[in-house]
Amino acid sequence: KGSACLIIAEVGQAHDGSLGIAHSYIDAVAEAGADGVKFQTHFVSEESTLEDEFRVHFTEQDKTRFDYWKRMEFFQNEWKGLIQHANKKGLIFLSSAFSMKAFKMLIDIGIPAVKIASGEVSNRQMLDSVIEEKLPVILSTGMSSWAEIEESIKYLNKRNIPVIAMQCTSEYPTPLEHVGLNVLDELKMRPDIFVGLSDHSGTLYPSLTAIARGIDILEIHVTFDKRMFGPDTPASITIDELKFLVQYRDAVKKMDDNPVDKDKMAKRLSGMRKLFFKSLAPARTLKKGTVITKEMLQLKKPGTGIKPDEINEIIGKRLNKDVTPDHLIKLEDFDE
């Protein structure tokens, strides 16, 4: 708590089954300055059947969704290479497990925390396995009711498992009206969890707002280009947008860490005050011997002369010289 919001770039399936592209995403995410990179680990024979339907029928390359998930698989040594690459780049490596086989494999390669995907929130077998490993849990809530969320949080907290509850909505892309910033506010009222946003909107708006509201972690889908092949591209931001998001996060943190004392700041800006504040000046050319009235005065920069609230000190005084509106009026311009 109190640290800058962690930013995790979700690659998901953007690698389209290419191990080389997966490694390229790690390099790009690290260069953008994110804190972590996240993938999804699928072993299709462990999680799906031939009846599994496409969420978005985006490809003619794969006849069935089963075929698509099969093409997304990497071997354990390939996953190990990815985590080693990420760690070398200083990135937290995460991946969502969609089967117990995937979960056990990720544990074997040394993930630092477990991401529970929205469809696995009520998977008690997986939760029990997480508890055995005593790793922090990042819990997505994209399809969950409050009762389901509460049940999972309590189940993990009772066993001293740190929980990061992620507000998200399982729509790709998520309409802005379904992002649910109010859920973040409600989750933040709980002292027993960390709070994050997993954004699928394909825009920066939810992330910018959530960071400003003080979330602990942000997960956001990324793509090299909005024209890339894949089902999650419409729900993703580009690497350049990710870089901007990191810069924005750092800027918000700097502002939050440096509260301003208005009195001290006013003293510090004394030079600027002189430039921008105004002083009393003649409203027109006034001759020597003129007795000053309020109507003869106006306010002009800089603020180095007689202050506006000191006007009564010169009303009724007699000038000892001619004065013009091109210069501030001074106390020595008057008879004693």
C-alpha positions as YAML, in Angstrom:
chain: A
units: angstrom
residues:
- id: 1
  name: LYS
  ca: [0.00, 0.00, 0.00]
- id: 2
  name: GLY
  ca: [1.23, 3.47, -0.88]
- id: 3
  name: SER
  ca: [3.51, 2.29, -3.67]
- id: 4
  name: ALA
  ca: [3.01, 3.41, -7.25]
- id: 5
  name: CYS
  ca: [0.37, 1.45, -9.12]
- id: 6
  name: LEU
  ca: [1.88, -1.68, -10.66]
- id: 7
  name: ILE
  ca: [1.30, -1.80, -14.40]
- id: 8
  name: ILE
  ca: [1.05, -5.28, -15.92]
- id: 9
  name: ALA
  ca: [0.92, -5.56, -19.71]
- id: 10
  name: GLU
  ca: [-1.38, -8.42, -20.72]
- id: 11
  name: VAL
  ca: [-0.08, -10.07, -23.89]
- id: 12
  name: GLY
  ca: [-2.65, -12.84, -23.67]
- id: 13
  name: GLN
  ca: [-2.90, -14.47, -27.08]
- id: 14
  name: ALA
  ca: [-1.45, -11.52, -29.02]
- id: 15
  name: HIS
  ca: [1.58, -13.67, -29.88]
- id: 16
  name: ASP
  ca: [-0.78, -15.82, -32.03]
- id: 17
  name: GLY
  ca: [1.09, -18.98, -31.12]
- id: 18
  name: SER
  ca: [4.53, -17.69, -32.10]
- id: 19
  name: LEU
  ca: [7.17, -18.11, -29.40]
- id: 20
  name: GLY
  ca: [9.37, -15.54, -31.12]
- id: 21
  name: ILE
  ca: [6.61, -12.91, -31.07]
- id: 22
  name: ALA
  ca: [5.95, -13.73, -27.40]
- id: 23
  name: HIS
  ca: [9.59, -12.89, -26.65]
- id: 24
  name: SER
  ca: [9.30, -9.73, -28.75]
- id: 25
  name: TYR
  ca: [6.41, -8.59, -26.56]
- id: 26
  name: ILE
  ca: [8.57, -9.02, -23.45]
- id: 27
  name: ASP
  ca: [11.21, -6.72, -24.94]
- id: 28
  name: ALA
  ca: [8.61, -4.14, -25.98]
- id: 29
  name: VAL
  ca: [6.82, -4.16, -22.63]
- id: 30
  name: ALA
  ca: [10.12, -3.72, -20.78]
- id: 31
  name: GLU
  ca: [11.12, -0.85, -23.07]
- id: 32
  name: ALA
  ca: [7.77, 0.84, -22.42]
- id: 33
  name: GLY
  ca: [8.58, 0.82, -18.69]
- id: 34
  name: ALA
  ca: [5.81, -1.48, -17.42]
- id: 35
  name: ASP
  ca: [6.38, -3.45, -14.22]
- id: 36
  name: GLY
  ca: [5.23, -6.81, -15.49]
- id: 37
  name: VAL
  ca: [4.12, -8.89, -18.44]
- id: 38
  name: LYS
  ca: [1.31, -11.40, -18.44]
- id: 39
  name: PHE
  ca: [0.35, -14.29, -20.70]
- id: 40
  name: GLN
  ca: [-2.29, -17.01, -20.68]
- id: 41
  name: THR
  ca: [-1.35, -20.67, -20.35]
- id: 42
  name: HIS
  ca: [-3.56, -23.08, -22.23]
- id: 43
  name: PHE
  ca: [-3.40, -26.85, -22.57]
- id: 44
  name: VAL
  ca: [-6.47, -27.43, -24.66]
- id: 45
  name: SER
  ca: [-6.96, -31.11, -23.87]
- id: 46
  name: GLU
  ca: [-7.15, -30.16, -20.18]
- id: 47
  name: GLU
  ca: [-9.62, -27.27, -20.48]
- id: 48
  name: SER
  ca: [-11.82, -27.55, -23.58]
- id: 49
  name: THR
  ca: [-13.84, -29.90, -25.75]
- id: 50
  name: LEU
  ca: [-14.68, -29.85, -29.44]
- id: 51
  name: GLU
  ca: [-17.96, -28.14, -28.47]
- id: 52
  name: ASP
  ca: [-16.05, -25.03, -27.30]
- id: 53
  name: GLU
  ca: [-17.40, -22.18, -29.44]
- id: 54
  name: PHE
  ca: [-15.52, -19.12, -30.66]
- id: 55
  name: ARG
  ca: [-16.18, -16.02, -28.56]
- id: 56
  name: VAL
  ca: [-15.32, -14.02, -31.67]
- id: 57
  name: HIS
  ca: [-15.07, -15.89, -34.96]
- id: 58
  name: PHE
  ca: [-12.04, -13.96, -36.14]
- id: 59
  name: THR
  ca: [-10.11, -16.65, -38.02]
- id: 60
  name: GLU
  ca: [-10.39, -18.96, -40.97]
- id: 61
  name: GLN
  ca: [-7.06, -20.44, -39.99]
- id: 62
  name: ASP
  ca: [-8.57, -22.53, -37.18]
- id: 63
  name: LYS
  ca: [-11.66, -24.61, -37.90]
- id: 64
  name: THR
  ca: [-12.66, -24.78, -34.24]
- id: 65
  name: ARG
  ca: [-11.83, -22.94, -31.05]
- id: 66
  name: PHE
  ca: [-10.23, -26.19, -29.88]
- id: 67
  name: ASP
  ca: [-7.82, -25.90, -32.81]
- id: 68
  name: TYR
  ca: [-7.10, -22.29, -31.90]
- id: 69
  name: TRP
  ca: [-6.25, -23.09, -28.28]
- id: 70
  name: LYS
  ca: [-4.04, -25.94, -29.46]
- id: 71
  name: ARG
  ca: [-2.09, -23.53, -31.64]
- id: 72
  name: MET
  ca: [-1.59, -21.22, -28.64]
- id: 73
  name: GLU
  ca: [0.19, -23.86, -26.56]
- id: 74
  name: PHE
  ca: [3.86, -23.66, -25.56]
- id: 75
  name: PHE
  ca: [5.93, -26.43, -23.99]
- id: 76
  name: GLN
  ca: [7.16, -26.14, -20.39]
- id: 77
  name: ASN
  ca: [10.74, -25.37, -21.45]
- id: 78
  name: GLU
  ca: [9.38, -22.60, -23.69]
- id: 79
  name: TRP
  ca: [7.43, -21.11, -20.79]
- id: 80
  name: LYS
  ca: [10.57, -21.33, -18.68]
- id: 81
  name: GLY
  ca: [12.43, -19.39, -21.36]
- id: 82
  name: LEU
  ca: [9.76, -16.71, -21.32]
- id: 83
  name: ILE
  ca: [9.90, -16.25, -17.55]
- id: 84
  name: GLN
  ca: [13.70, -16.13, -17.61]
- id: 85
  name: HIS
  ca: [13.59, -13.52, -20.37]
- id: 86
  name: ALA
  ca: [11.06, -11.42, -18.43]
- id: 87
  name: ASN
  ca: [13.08, -11.62, -15.21]
- id: 88
  name: LYS
  ca: [16.25, -10.64, -17.08]
- id: 89
  name: LYS
  ca: [14.39, -7.56, -18.30]
- id: 90
  name: GLY
  ca: [13.31, -6.73, -14.74]
- id: 91
  name: LEU
  ca: [9.68, -7.65, -15.34]
- id: 92
  name: ILE
  ca: [7.26, -9.50, -13.08]
- id: 93
  name: PHE
  ca: [6.10, -12.53, -15.04]
- id: 94
  name: LEU
  ca: [2.49, -13.67, -14.70]
- id: 95
  name: SER
  ca: [0.21, -16.00, -16.58]
- id: 96
  name: SER
  ca: [-3.38, -17.09, -16.12]
- id: 97
  name: ALA
  ca: [-3.77, -20.84, -15.74]
- id: 98
  name: PHE
  ca: [-6.83, -22.32, -17.40]
- id: 99
  name: SER
  ca: [-6.35, -25.85, -16.12]
- id: 100
  name: MET
  ca: [-4.71, -27.60, -13.20]
- id: 101
  name: LYS
  ca: [-1.98, -28.82, -15.55]
- id: 102
  name: ALA
  ca: [-1.25, -25.23, -16.52]
- id: 103
  name: PHE
  ca: [-1.31, -24.16, -12.88]
- id: 104
  name: LYS
  ca: [1.17, -26.83, -11.81]
- id: 105
  name: MET
  ca: [3.46, -26.06, -14.73]
- id: 106
  name: LEU
  ca: [3.49, -22.35, -13.86]
- id: 107
  name: ILE
  ca: [4.32, -23.19, -10.25]
- id: 108
  name: ASP
  ca: [7.20, -25.37, -11.48]
- id: 109
  name: ILE
  ca: [8.73, -22.53, -13.52]
- id: 110
  name: GLY
  ca: [8.52, -20.13, -10.56]
- id: 111
  name: ILE
  ca: [5.73, -17.59, -10.98]
- id: 112
  name: PRO
  ca: [5.65, -15.06, -8.08]
- id: 113
  name: ALA
  ca: [1.85, -14.81, -7.88]
- id: 114
  name: VAL
  ca: [-1.19, -16.62, -9.23]
- id: 115
  name: LYS
  ca: [-3.62, -14.92, -11.59]
- id: 116
  name: ILE
  ca: [-7.10, -16.41, -11.30]
- id: 117
  name: ALA
  ca: [-9.01, -15.65, -14.50]
- id: 118
  name: SER
  ca: [-12.63, -14.52, -14.37]
- id: 119
  name: GLY
  ca: [-13.91, -17.95, -15.36]
- id: 120
  name: GLU
  ca: [-11.95, -19.66, -12.58]
- id: 121
  name: VAL
  ca: [-13.10, -17.60, -9.56]
- id: 122
  name: SER
  ca: [-15.24, -20.44, -8.24]
- id: 123
  name: ASN
  ca: [-12.71, -23.16, -9.12]
- id: 124
  name: ARG
  ca: [-12.21, -24.45, -5.57]
- id: 125
  name: GLN
  ca: [-9.67, -27.04, -6.70]
- id: 126
  name: MET
  ca: [-7.44, -24.30, -8.08]
- id: 127
  name: LEU
  ca: [-7.97, -22.07, -5.04]
- id: 128
  name: ASP
  ca: [-7.01, -24.92, -2.73]
- id: 129
  name: SER
  ca: [-3.86, -25.52, -4.76]
- id: 130
  name: VAL
  ca: [-3.01, -21.82, -4.55]
- id: 131
  name: ILE
  ca: [-3.39, -21.95, -0.78]
- id: 132
  name: GLU
  ca: [-0.93, -24.85, -0.64]
- id: 133
  name: GLU
  ca: [1.63, -22.77, -2.52]
- id: 134
  name: LYS
  ca: [1.07, -19.72, -0.26]
- id: 135
  name: LEU
  ca: [1.39, -17.33, -3.20]
- id: 136
  name: PRO
  ca: [-0.45, -14.01, -3.59]
- id: 137
  name: VAL
  ca: [-3.60, -14.20, -5.68]
- id: 138
  name: ILE
  ca: [-4.70, -11.75, -8.35]
- id: 139
  name: LEU
  ca: [-8.43, -12.41, -8.60]
- id: 140
  name: SER
  ca: [-10.33, -11.27, -11.69]
- id: 141
  name: THR
  ca: [-14.05, -10.68, -11.21]
- id: 142
  name: GLY
  ca: [-15.23, -10.15, -14.78]
- id: 143
  name: MET
  ca: [-18.26, -12.44, -14.58]
- id: 144
  name: SER
  ca: [-18.75, -12.64, -10.82]
- id: 145
  name: SER
  ca: [-21.54, -11.48, -8.54]
- id: 146
  name: TRP
  ca: [-20.73, -9.74, -5.25]
- id: 147
  name: ALA
  ca: [-21.58, -12.94, -3.40]
- id: 148
  name: GLU
  ca: [-19.07, -14.94, -5.45]
- id: 149
  name: ILE
  ca: [-16.40, -12.29, -5.00]
- id: 150
  name: GLU
  ca: [-16.96, -12.15, -1.23]
- id: 151
  name: GLU
  ca: [-16.86, -15.91, -0.94]
- id: 152
  name: SER
  ca: [-13.53, -16.22, -2.77]
- id: 153
  name: ILE
  ca: [-11.90, -13.34, -0.88]
- id: 154
  name: LYS
  ca: [-12.97, -14.71, 2.49]
- id: 155
  name: TYR
  ca: [-11.88, -18.22, 1.54]
- id: 156
  name: LEU
  ca: [-8.39, -16.98, 0.70]
- id: 157
  name: ASN
  ca: [-8.06, -14.44, 3.51]
- id: 158
  name: LYS
  ca: [-8.94, -17.01, 6.16]
- id: 159
  name: ARG
  ca: [-5.90, -18.92, 4.99]
- id: 160
  name: ASN
  ca: [-3.66, -15.82, 5.03]
- id: 161
  name: ILE
  ca: [-3.35, -15.56, 1.27]
- id: 162
  name: PRO
  ca: [-2.83, -11.95, 0.07]
- id: 163
  name: VAL
  ca: [-5.58, -11.03, -2.41]
- id: 164
  name: ILE
  ca: [-5.63, -8.44, -5.16]
- id: 165
  name: ALA
  ca: [-9.23, -8.10, -6.33]
- id: 166
  name: MET
  ca: [-9.41, -6.95, -9.95]
- id: 167
  name: GLN
  ca: [-12.49, -5.19, -11.23]
- id: 168
  name: CYS
  ca: [-13.09, -6.10, -14.84]
- id: 169
  name: THR
  ca: [-15.94, -6.87, -17.18]
- id: 170
  name: SER
  ca: [-15.69, -9.83, -19.53]
- id: 171
  name: GLU
  ca: [-16.60, -7.96, -22.69]
- id: 172
  name: TYR
  ca: [-14.02, -7.51, -25.46]
- id: 173
  name: PRO
  ca: [-13.91, -4.60, -25.89]
- id: 174
  name: THR
  ca: [-15.67, -3.39, -22.75]
- id: 175
  name: PRO
  ca: [-17.99, -0.40, -23.36]
- id: 176
  name: LEU
  ca: [-17.06, 2.51, -21.13]
- id: 177
  name: GLU
  ca: [-20.45, 2.34, -19.45]
- id: 178
  name: HIS
  ca: [-19.60, -1.20, -18.28]
- id: 179
  name: VAL
  ca: [-16.10, -0.50, -16.91]
- id: 180
  name: GLY
  ca: [-17.39, -0.19, -13.33]
- id: 181
  name: LEU
  ca: [-15.26, 2.45, -11.65]
- id: 182
  name: ASN
  ca: [-17.76, 2.38, -8.80]
- id: 183
  name: VAL
  ca: [-16.73, -1.20, -8.07]
- id: 184
  name: LEU
  ca: [-13.16, 0.00, -7.54]
- id: 185
  name: ASP
  ca: [-14.45, 2.48, -4.96]
- id: 186
  name: GLU
  ca: [-16.39, -0.23, -3.16]
- id: 187
  name: LEU
  ca: [-13.46, -2.65, -3.17]
- id: 188
  name: LYS
  ca: [-11.11, 0.04, -1.85]
- id: 189
  name: MET
  ca: [-13.24, 0.31, 1.28]
- id: 190
  name: ARG
  ca: [-12.01, -3.14, 2.31]
- id: 191
  name: PRO
  ca: [-8.80, -3.15, 4.38]
- id: 192
  name: ASP
  ca: [-8.09, -6.83, 3.76]
- id: 193
  name: ILE
  ca: [-7.33, -6.70, 0.02]
- id: 194
  name: PHE
  ca: [-5.45, -4.82, -2.64]
- id: 195
  name: VAL
  ca: [-7.50, -3.40, -5.51]
- id: 196
  name: GLY
  ca: [-6.87, -3.32, -9.23]
- id: 197
  name: LEU
  ca: [-8.42, -2.86, -12.63]
- id: 198
  name: SER
  ca: [-8.15, -5.31, -15.50]
- id: 199
  name: ASP
  ca: [-9.19, -3.20, -18.45]
- id: 200
  name: HIS
  ca: [-10.53, -4.54, -21.75]
- id: 201
  name: SER
  ca: [-11.87, -1.30, -23.18]
- id: 202
  name: GLY
  ca: [-9.14, -0.83, -25.77]
- id: 203
  name: THR
  ca: [-8.79, 2.80, -24.65]
- id: 204
  name: LEU
  ca: [-6.72, 4.67, -22.06]
- id: 205
  name: TYR
  ca: [-9.66, 6.31, -20.30]
- id: 206
  name: PRO
  ca: [-10.41, 3.69, -17.62]
- id: 207
  name: SER
  ca: [-6.72, 3.20, -16.80]
- id: 208
  name: LEU
  ca: [-6.02, 6.91, -16.46]
- id: 209
  name: THR
  ca: [-9.00, 7.39, -14.19]
- id: 210
  name: ALA
  ca: [-8.29, 4.30, -12.09]
- id: 211
  name: ILE
  ca: [-4.65, 5.29, -11.53]
- id: 212
  name: ALA
  ca: [-5.77, 8.75, -10.41]
- id: 213
  name: ARG
  ca: [-8.19, 7.07, -7.98]
- id: 214
  name: GLY
  ca: [-5.33, 5.23, -6.33]
- id: 215
  name: ILE
  ca: [-5.58, 1.59, -7.41]
- id: 216
  name: ASP
  ca: [-2.78, -0.80, -6.48]
- id: 217
  name: ILE
  ca: [-2.42, -2.65, -9.78]
- id: 218
  name: LEU
  ca: [-3.44, -2.19, -13.39]
- id: 219
  name: GLU
  ca: [-3.60, -4.95, -15.96]
- id: 220
  name: ILE
  ca: [-4.20, -3.96, -19.55]
- id: 221
  name: HIS
  ca: [-4.11, -5.83, -22.87]
- id: 222
  name: VAL
  ca: [-1.43, -4.73, -25.33]
- id: 223
  name: THR
  ca: [-0.84, -5.21, -29.04]
- id: 224
  name: PHE
  ca: [1.87, -4.09, -31.43]
- id: 225
  name: ASP
  ca: [-0.76, -2.62, -33.72]
- id: 226
  name: LYS
  ca: [-4.54, -2.32, -33.74]
- id: 227
  name: ARG
  ca: [-4.53, -4.12, -37.09]
- id: 228
  name: MET
  ca: [-2.89, -7.23, -35.64]
- id: 229
  name: PHE
  ca: [-4.55, -10.63, -35.96]
- id: 230
  name: GLY
  ca: [-6.35, -12.02, -32.91]
- id: 231
  name: PRO
  ca: [-9.53, -11.90, -30.82]
- id: 232
  name: ASP
  ca: [-8.23, -9.43, -28.21]
- id: 233
  name: THR
  ca: [-6.89, -6.71, -30.52]
- id: 234
  name: PRO
  ca: [-10.02, -4.51, -30.20]
- id: 235
  name: ALA
  ca: [-9.64, -4.73, -26.41]
- id: 236
  name: SER
  ca: [-5.96, -3.74, -26.40]
- id: 237
  name: ILE
  ca: [-3.83, -0.61, -26.35]
- id: 238
  name: THR
  ca: [-0.64, -0.19, -28.34]
- id: 239
  name: ILE
  ca: [2.88, -0.32, -26.92]
- id: 240
  name: ASP
  ca: [3.21, 3.45, -27.44]
- id: 241
  name: GLU
  ca: [0.03, 3.97, -25.42]
- id: 242
  name: LEU
  ca: [1.44, 1.67, -22.73]
- id: 243
  name: LYS
  ca: [4.55, 3.84, -22.55]
- id: 244
  name: PHE
  ca: [2.37, 6.94, -22.11]
- id: 245
  name: LEU
  ca: [0.40, 5.14, -19.39]
- id: 246
  name: VAL
  ca: [3.58, 4.39, -17.46]
- id: 247
  name: GLN
  ca: [4.68, 8.01, -17.74]
- id: 248
  name: TYR
  ca: [1.26, 9.14, -16.54]
- id: 249
  name: ARG
  ca: [1.43, 6.72, -13.57]
- id: 250
  name: ASP
  ca: [4.82, 8.11, -12.59]
- id: 251
  name: ALA
  ca: [3.56, 11.69, -12.90]
- id: 252
  name: VAL
  ca: [0.54, 10.97, -10.67]
- id: 253
  name: LYS
  ca: [2.81, 9.33, -8.09]
- id: 254
  name: LYS
  ca: [5.14, 12.33, -8.08]
- id: 255
  name: MET
  ca: [2.20, 14.69, -7.52]
- id: 256
  name: ASP
  ca: [0.70, 12.51, -4.78]
- id: 257
  name: ASP
  ca: [4.06, 12.26, -2.99]
- id: 258
  name: ASN
  ca: [4.56, 16.02, -2.93]
- id: 259
  name: PRO
  ca: [1.65, 17.83, -1.24]
- id: 260
  name: VAL
  ca: [1.83, 21.59, -1.61]
- id: 261
  name: ASP
  ca: [1.71, 24.01, 1.34]
- id: 262
  name: LYS
  ca: [0.11, 27.10, -0.14]
- id: 263
  name: ASP
  ca: [1.80, 29.49, 2.33]
- id: 264
  name: LYS
  ca: [5.26, 28.08, 1.64]
- id: 265
  name: MET
  ca: [4.57, 28.07, -2.08]
- id: 266
  name: ALA
  ca: [3.50, 31.71, -2.01]
- id: 267
  name: LYS
  ca: [6.83, 32.58, -0.34]
- id: 268
  name: ARG
  ca: [8.74, 30.51, -2.87]
- id: 269
  name: LEU
  ca: [6.96, 32.33, -5.70]
- id: 270
  name: SER
  ca: [7.67, 35.80, -4.35]
- id: 271
  name: GLY
  ca: [9.49, 36.71, -7.55]
- id: 272
  name: MET
  ca: [6.52, 35.65, -9.66]
- id: 273
  name: ARG
  ca: [4.18, 37.55, -7.36]
- id: 274
  name: LYS
  ca: [6.09, 40.75, -8.10]
- id: 275
  name: LEU
  ca: [5.78, 40.11, -11.84]
- id: 276
  name: PHE
  ca: [2.08, 39.25, -11.91]
- id: 277
  name: PHE
  ca: [0.59, 41.23, -9.00]
- id: 278
  name: LYS
  ca: [-0.40, 44.86, -9.51]
- id: 279
  name: SER
  ca: [0.33, 48.15, -7.77]
- id: 280
  name: LEU
  ca: [-1.24, 51.60, -7.68]
- id: 281
  name: ALA
  ca: [-0.55, 53.84, -10.69]
- id: 282
  name: PRO
  ca: [-1.96, 57.18, -11.93]
- id: 283
  name: ALA
  ca: [-5.02, 56.76, -14.15]
- id: 284
  name: ARG
  ca: [-3.88, 59.84, -16.14]
- id: 285
  name: THR
  ca: [-1.11, 62.40, -16.06]
- id: 286
  name: LEU
  ca: [-1.33, 64.33, -12.77]
- id: 287
  name: LYS
  ca: [0.36, 67.67, -12.10]
- id: 288
  name: LYS
  ca: [2.44, 68.64, -9.10]
- id: 289
  name: GLY
  ca: [0.19, 69.88, -6.28]
- id: 290
  name: THR
  ca: [-2.71, 67.57, -7.16]
- id: 291
  name: VAL
  ca: [-4.54, 66.13, -4.14]
- id: 292
  name: ILE
  ca: [-5.13, 62.43, -4.79]
- id: 293
  name: THR
  ca: [-8.63, 60.98, -4.99]
- id: 294
  name: LYS
  ca: [-9.62, 57.33, -5.62]
- id: 295
  name: GLU
  ca: [-10.76, 58.13, -9.17]
- id: 296
  name: MET
  ca: [-7.23, 59.28, -10.07]
- id: 297
  name: LEU
  ca: [-5.74, 55.80, -9.50]
- id: 298
  name: GLN
  ca: [-5.67, 52.47, -11.34]
- id: 299
  name: LEU
  ca: [-3.90, 49.11, -10.93]
- id: 300
  name: LYS
  ca: [-0.92, 48.13, -13.09]
- id: 301
  name: LYS
  ca: [1.92, 45.60, -13.06]
- id: 302
  name: PRO
  ca: [4.38, 44.92, -11.51]
- id: 303
  name: GLY
  ca: [3.55, 44.30, -7.88]
- id: 304
  name: THR
  ca: [6.60, 46.16, -6.57]
- id: 305
  name: GLY
  ca: [4.86, 49.41, -5.69]
- id: 306
  name: ILE
  ca: [2.09, 50.51, -3.35]
- id: 307
  name: LYS
  ca: [-0.31, 47.60, -2.80]
- id: 308
  name: PRO
  ca: [-4.00, 47.98, -3.71]
- id: 309
  name: ASP
  ca: [-5.06, 47.51, -0.08]
- id: 310
  name: GLU
  ca: [-2.80, 50.45, 0.92]
- id: 311
  name: ILE
  ca: [-4.78, 52.93, -1.18]
- id: 312
  name: ASN
  ca: [-6.13, 54.80, 1.85]
- id: 313
  name: GLU
  ca: [-2.58, 55.73, 2.85]
- id: 314
  name: ILE
  ca: [-2.27, 58.05, -0.17]
- id: 315
  name: ILE
  ca: [-5.85, 59.30, -0.63]
- id: 316
  name: GLY
  ca: [-5.85, 63.03, 0.24]
- id: 317
  name: LYS
  ca: [-2.09, 63.42, -0.13]
- id: 318
  name: ARG
  ca: [-0.57, 66.13, -2.34]
- id: 319
  name: LEU
  ca: [1.86, 65.33, -5.18]
- id: 320
  name: ASN
  ca: [5.30, 66.96, -5.04]
- id: 321
  name: LYS
  ca: [5.98, 66.28, -8.74]
- id: 322
  name: ASP
  ca: [4.23, 65.53, -12.03]
- id: 323
  name: VAL
  ca: [3.36, 61.81, -12.49]
- id: 324
  name: THR
  ca: [2.22, 59.83, -15.55]
- id: 325
  name: PRO
  ca: [0.36, 56.49, -16.02]
- id: 326
  name: ASP
  ca: [3.53, 54.95, -17.47]
- id: 327
  name: HIS
  ca: [5.08, 54.55, -14.02]
- id: 328
  name: LEU
  ca: [3.90, 53.23, -10.69]
- id: 329
  name: ILE
  ca: [3.14, 55.82, -8.08]
- id: 330
  name: LYS
  ca: [5.56, 55.94, -5.10]
- id: 331
  name: LEU
  ca: [5.37, 57.26, -1.54]
- id: 332
  name: GLU
  ca: [8.19, 59.71, -2.29]
- id: 333
  name: ASP
  ca: [5.93, 61.33, -4.95]
- id: 334
  name: PHE
  ca: [3.97, 63.00, -2.10]
- id: 335
  name: ASP
  ca: [4.56, 65.79, 0.37]
- id: 336
  name: GLU
  ca: [5.32, 64.64, 3.89]
...
